[in-house]
Amino acid sequence: MTDDAPELRASDADRERVAEVLRDALAEGRLDMTEFEERLDATYSARTYGELAPITRDLPVGTVAEAPRVSMTKEPAAAGDWAGRITGGEGSSTWAVAVMSGFQRKGRWTVPRRFNSFALWGGGEIDLREADFADGEVVVNCVAIMGGIDVIVPPGVEVVVRGVGVMGDFDHRESGVPGERGAPRVIVTGFAFWGGVGVRRKLTRAEKLRIREERRQEKLERRAARQELGSSVREDVRDAHRRMLDGHRDMIREHRDERREQRELRREERDRRRRGED
């Protein structure tokens, strides 16, 4: 618990867990964009658990109205979040059809062990980025006749494409990319006749937001470093200019003293000559 040892240093993973809570709160309308940006800046600049804890103290975790705590126990890293997304059981939807129309399967849904889709003079989208999976290996069967179907998978998922295009196109570019440990395996089958089946990898909205915020934070840090460097350079220039002025003033002062001494010597010489004439 953070209250037990607030002085302990927080890790990048700790900061990212807090940032994830903030992103969920923004999506749910609990925070406006200004509050979100202020808290996110505080999160990525936090150095200890004591600095992280107050940032999400008034926010719930998921649907549980309980103040989130940063775990002080460094447990072994799980296989990403995939274990929690392979749920078993049946899928929430097993088929989709578009005849001179369109269909979508996206958001939080459970992909069955086999999902069948058909598009005739229409189009469909099967988005697996936020989906759960009924099994560690699922089959997405796509048949597109004078139409198109897009299959969108998240990074980390292994994709095997076994479809065929007949006077059409069946996208095989993502096939063979190794998956992460514990990630599901998605087999895309079927055929496209005078149509197309596309398979693409895309980040989720939350991941895009996280990357954008990380880049914004890096930009702010680079700007601060440039300002600090510029301030240091300006200070060095001012110091050099000040030393130059001091040296110039010393030179003028020495020249003035030298001229004064010469005048004194000439005056003393005149006085001696006058005394000699008298």
ABEGO torsion letter per residue (X at the ends): XAAABAABBBBAAAAAAAAAAAAAAAAAGABBAAAAAAAAAAAAABABAAAAAAAAAABBBEABBBBBBBBABBBBBBBEAAAAABAEEBBABABBBBBGBBBBBBEBBBBBABBBBBBBGBBBBBBAAABBBABABBBBBBBBBGBBBBBBBBBGBBBBBABBBBGBBBBAAABGBBBBBGBBBBBBBEBBBGBBBBBBBBBBAAAAAAAAAAAAAAAAAAAAAAAAAAAAAAAAAAAAAAAAAAAAAAAAAAAAAAAAAAAAAAAAAAAAAAAAAX
